[in-house]
Amino acid sequence: MLPVSVGCVAHAKTADVAVVGLGGLGSAAAYWLARRGVDVVGFEQFELGHARGASHDHSRIIRRSYHTPEYVRLSAQAYDAWRAVEAESRHRMITITGGIDLFPPGAAIDHRTYTSSLSAESVPYEWIDGADVRRRWPAFAAGELISDDVMAVYSPQSGIVPAGHGTQVMQQLAVARGATLHGGTPVRAIRPVGGEVDVVTDEGVCRVGSVVVAVDAWTSRVLQQLDMEIPLAVTLEQVSYFPRPDLRDLGVGRFPVWIWMDDPSFYGFPVFGDMTAVKASEDCGGREVDPDLRTSEPVAEMEQRLQRFMQRLLGNDFGAPRSVTCLYTLTSDRDFVLDRLPGYPQISIALGAAHGFKFASWFGRTLAGLACGEPVAEELAPFSLTRPSLHAPIDRSAWMV
Ligand SMILES: Cc1cc2nc3c(=O)[nH]c(=O)nc-3n(C[C@H](O)[C@H](O)[C@H](O)COP(=O)(O)OP(=O)(O)OC[C@H]3O[C@@H](n4cnc5c(N)ncnc54)[C@H](O)[C@@H]3O)c2cc1C
């Protein structure tokens, strides 16, 4: 059980760095900061390990296959940063399963953005047809959807990272290295004071040298306090677990992570975490919500839409699904935010744009550098807070990438 007293003393520097939000990204930042020997304090509004944000449940896809060379290149660092967590924690973080990006004829997402990006970065992949997909992964032969003219990008390095467990492991590593993490402690205000920052909670004011803000669905609330606004859409998404008596064809090693690159877009996993069912979900299928007013009740219409798709994909001998809700926070261009706040270099902001967990440990490592005053690397330019595409009005079609 982690310590509970906040111990903030007004106007006296309490810690070097404060991390606000302890989901996957914030927990990684706390870990990588503590790993540098920095005195770090973390604040989470809910209990640590809660299921009201974006970093809970069993699994997230990790992959090298992306729609731009920049993401393909960065994804190598994502794997590397998770390997560092594995080495220190002795917990497996990456389970390699292989992955297929599926492109039906006339797909809404252009496969060439993926094949050209992978080629540009010399990352191995295969371009295979539906017959080959069914031969390699017989589970797909039970459905009607993977016809011969469905093409696929097969990426052997794709796999799974554990969302809830990975977040918890990084919290444990951070505490083991001296960080103080507070659950149930909402940050009410972040106030730049000269070159430092006051972090205000119900229990006091913490003066710190710099702050990392990783609050995902609550980002707009924090930015408004700091006179900044970016268009964001917070949507209520859900994943569903489909039970079946015989799951042998759907296990790791016999079934890949998969993404249906069309509109609507769906994705799924081999059996992982919950060993009684196979998991799938729809990308960007949810409605916009207020993160504080959202329910945890699954949406029947979304579940039925996904169930119909799963029956076409894998046949219809699944039992009734069990669903878990989760929040997406989408930027206009669906690119990350990873930058210092203009005018306040002591405040860094991170946002995973609903595809950030695979990069969580890399986010943490990069945020630790920013919070310690290191320059913003050139490779972060696509994630700047001042890029014009971030300030464009929200348009769902931009999320189809
Ligand atoms: C259904 C679903 C499927 C996904 N699939 C994938 C995938 O396959 N691969 C992938 O890479 N990514 C995926 N993602 C995206 C990924 O999960 C997120 O990008 C990532 O988890 C975001 O982490 P975070 O730490 O920024 O957000 P969160 O985990 O939401 O953490 C933010 C934290 O800030 C806290 N907070 C907010 N305001 C305050 C405050 N004032 N004071 C204190 N604490 C505060 C919140 O309570 C929360 O715990 C998926 C997301 C969802 C929802």
PDBQT file of the ligand as one rigid body, heavy atoms in Angstrom, charges set to zero:
ROOT
HETATM    1  C1  LIG A 501     -10.563   0.986 -25.503  1.00  0.00    +0.000 C 
HETATM    2  C2  LIG A 501      -9.168   1.497 -25.710  1.00  0.00    +0.000 A 
HETATM    3  C3  LIG A 501      -8.279   0.769 -26.477  1.00  0.00    +0.000 A 
HETATM    4  C4  LIG A 501      -6.989   1.239 -26.700  1.00  0.00    +0.000 A 
HETATM    5  N1  LIG A 501      -6.130   0.465 -27.432  1.00  0.00    +0.000 NA
HETATM    6  C5  LIG A 501      -4.852   0.871 -27.566  1.00  0.00    +0.000 A 
HETATM    7  C6  LIG A 501      -3.901   0.014 -28.191  1.00  0.00    +0.000 A 
HETATM    8  O1  LIG A 501      -4.211  -1.102 -28.615  1.00  0.00    +0.000 OA
HETATM    9  N2  LIG A 501      -2.608   0.458 -28.269  1.00  0.00    +0.000 N 
HETATM   10  C7  LIG A 501      -2.213   1.678 -27.759  1.00  0.00    +0.000 A 
HETATM   11  O2  LIG A 501      -1.041   2.015 -27.894  1.00  0.00    +0.000 OA
HETATM   12  N3  LIG A 501      -3.100   2.512 -27.157  1.00  0.00    +0.000 NA
HETATM   13  C8  LIG A 501      -4.393   2.138 -27.052  1.00  0.00    +0.000 A 
HETATM   14  N4  LIG A 501      -5.288   2.937 -26.415  1.00  0.00    +0.000 N 
HETATM   15  C9  LIG A 501      -4.884   4.270 -25.967  1.00  0.00    +0.000 C 
HETATM   16  C10 LIG A 501      -4.148   4.232 -24.656  1.00  0.00    +0.000 C 
HETATM   17  O3  LIG A 501      -4.758   3.331 -23.774  1.00  0.00    +0.000 OA
HETATM   18  C11 LIG A 501      -4.066   5.643 -24.084  1.00  0.00    +0.000 C 
HETATM   19  O4  LIG A 501      -3.479   6.516 -25.038  1.00  0.00    +0.000 OA
HETATM   20  C12 LIG A 501      -3.237   5.676 -22.797  1.00  0.00    +0.000 C 
HETATM   21  O5  LIG A 501      -3.660   4.688 -21.908  1.00  0.00    +0.000 OA
HETATM   22  C13 LIG A 501      -3.355   7.056 -22.168  1.00  0.00    +0.000 C 
HETATM   23  O6  LIG A 501      -2.689   7.012 -20.927  1.00  0.00    +0.000 OA
HETATM   24  P1  LIG A 501      -2.728   8.278 -19.982  1.00  0.00    +0.000 P 
HETATM   25  O7  LIG A 501      -1.878   7.950 -18.819  1.00  0.00    +0.000 OA
HETATM   26  O8  LIG A 501      -2.424   9.495 -20.753  1.00  0.00    +0.000 OA
HETATM   27  O9  LIG A 501      -4.278   8.413 -19.608  1.00  0.00    +0.000 OA
HETATM   28  P2  LIG A 501      -5.073   7.818 -18.345  1.00  0.00    +0.000 P 
HETATM   29  O10 LIG A 501      -4.752   6.420 -18.107  1.00  0.00    +0.000 OA
HETATM   30  O11 LIG A 501      -6.494   8.167 -18.534  1.00  0.00    +0.000 OA
HETATM   31  O12 LIG A 501      -4.445   8.657 -17.127  1.00  0.00    +0.000 OA
HETATM   32  C14 LIG A 501      -4.754   9.995 -16.883  1.00  0.00    +0.000 C 
HETATM   33  C15 LIG A 501      -4.937  10.096 -15.385  1.00  0.00    +0.000 C 
HETATM   34  O13 LIG A 501      -5.011  11.461 -14.979  1.00  0.00    +0.000 OA
HETATM   35  C16 LIG A 501      -5.855  11.480 -13.843  1.00  0.00    +0.000 C 
HETATM   36  N5  LIG A 501      -6.247  12.866 -13.607  1.00  0.00    +0.000 N 
HETATM   37  C17 LIG A 501      -7.014  13.647 -14.426  1.00  0.00    +0.000 A 
HETATM   38  N6  LIG A 501      -7.164  14.871 -13.898  1.00  0.00    +0.000 NA
HETATM   39  C18 LIG A 501      -6.487  14.862 -12.690  1.00  0.00    +0.000 A 
HETATM   40  C19 LIG A 501      -6.279  15.827 -11.666  1.00  0.00    +0.000 A 
HETATM   41  N7  LIG A 501      -6.772  17.063 -11.755  1.00  0.00    +0.000 N 
HETATM   42  N8  LIG A 501      -5.549  15.468 -10.579  1.00  0.00    +0.000 NA
HETATM   43  C20 LIG A 501      -5.008  14.213 -10.479  1.00  0.00    +0.000 A 
HETATM   44  N9  LIG A 501      -5.189  13.256 -11.416  1.00  0.00    +0.000 NA
HETATM   45  C21 LIG A 501      -5.907  13.578 -12.512  1.00  0.00    +0.000 A 
HETATM   46  C22 LIG A 501      -7.003  10.571 -14.249  1.00  0.00    +0.000 C 
HETATM   47  O14 LIG A 501      -7.772  10.158 -13.167  1.00  0.00    +0.000 OA
HETATM   48  C23 LIG A 501      -6.236   9.417 -14.927  1.00  0.00    +0.000 C 
HETATM   49  O15 LIG A 501      -5.906   8.389 -14.040  1.00  0.00    +0.000 OA
HETATM   50  C24 LIG A 501      -6.591   2.492 -26.164  1.00  0.00    +0.000 A 
HETATM   51  C25 LIG A 501      -7.469   3.223 -25.360  1.00  0.00    +0.000 A 
HETATM   52  C26 LIG A 501      -8.743   2.736 -25.128  1.00  0.00    +0.000 A 
HETATM   53  C27 LIG A 501      -9.672   3.546 -24.280  1.00  0.00    +0.000 C 
ENDROOT
TORSDOF 0
